[in-house]
Amino acid sequence: MHKVMLITGASRGIGAATARLAAAQGYALCLNYHHRQDAAELLLQEIKSAGNHAIAVSADVSDEAQVARLFAAIDDEFGQLDVLVNNAGMLERQMRLDEMDAARLARVFAVNVTGSFLCAREAVRRMSTRHGGYGGAIINVSSIAAKLGAPNEYIDYAAAKGAIDSMTLGLAKEVAAEGIRVNAVRPGVIRTEIHASGGEPGRVERVKAGVPMGRGGEPEEVAEAILWLASEKASYASGALLDIAGGR
């Protein structure tokens, strides 16, 4: 039996890089996406053409009913779930706190925090030995922003990722005796489309001088860390926050 991995926000960036690497390692995959159906379908066909079992499911992870449908699709197609990669996330345009309104905060926290909690909840209900499962791994995609604060740009996003760090630590202890390992990666400045969402597509080039290694990271470098944490090579790692940030 192939292990089954769900990757939320799998249509681009770190999610897509993780999907390609997971497929190469023999995982069966559920590729979750929200808006980018075209990109998700192209990735799905790429993975399936290489002989892997995969499906793509549209769902807004901040919506409880849609999350329920996402996991029901996994139950129907695979009958198991071994790894959850909580990757779906978003940020808004660069802004100081004194310019932010409540609607922006609600959007940022709904996807980055509530979405990760809801997906983790459903994964635990399927993986935990307490619920009749066989164990598994949850990898949360946080951000080095949780440590640095992202002043003058995205302190709401940084705070949301700080919540993910806390959830990682608490949930790891909550389910450690139930066969589930919970860890997080904290990427630094990575070359993905998310910077365009914040209004600065070239942000990596602007800030890379502040990275000790002097460059931005690639999505594949984060994916390698995620796949290690998902594997039995990380069998004694739980509650870890692994910085993939060029030394920041």
Salt bridges, closest charged atoms under 4 A:
ASP38 OD1 - ARG36 NE 3.68
GLU46 OE2 - ARG20 NE 2.87
GLU64 OE2 - ARG121 NH1 2.73
ASP75 OD1 - ARG126 NE 2.95
GLU77 OE2 - HIS53 NE2 2.83
GLU92 OE2 - ARG107 NE 2.59
ASP98 OD2 - ARG96 NH2 2.70
GLU122 OE2 - ARG121 NH2 2.98
GLU122 OE2 - ARG125 NH1 3.04
GLU122 OE1 - ARG126 NH1 2.93
GLU153 OE1 - ARG203 NH2 2.74
GLU153 OE2 - ARG206 NH2 2.65
ASP156 OD2 - ARG104 NE 2.70
ASP165 OD2 - ARG186 NH1 2.91
GLU193 OE1 - ARG12 NH1 3.46
GLU193 OE1 - ARG36 NH1 3.05
GLU200 OE2 - ARG206 NE 2.52
GLU205 OE2 - ARG191 NH1 2.80
GLU205 OE1 - LYS208 NZ 2.75
GLU218 OE2 - ARG191 NE 3.33
GLU221 OE2 - ARG215 NH2 2.77
GLU232 OE2 - LYS3 NZ 3.93
ASP243 OD2 - LYS147 NZ 3.06
ASP243 OD1 - ARG186 NE 2.65
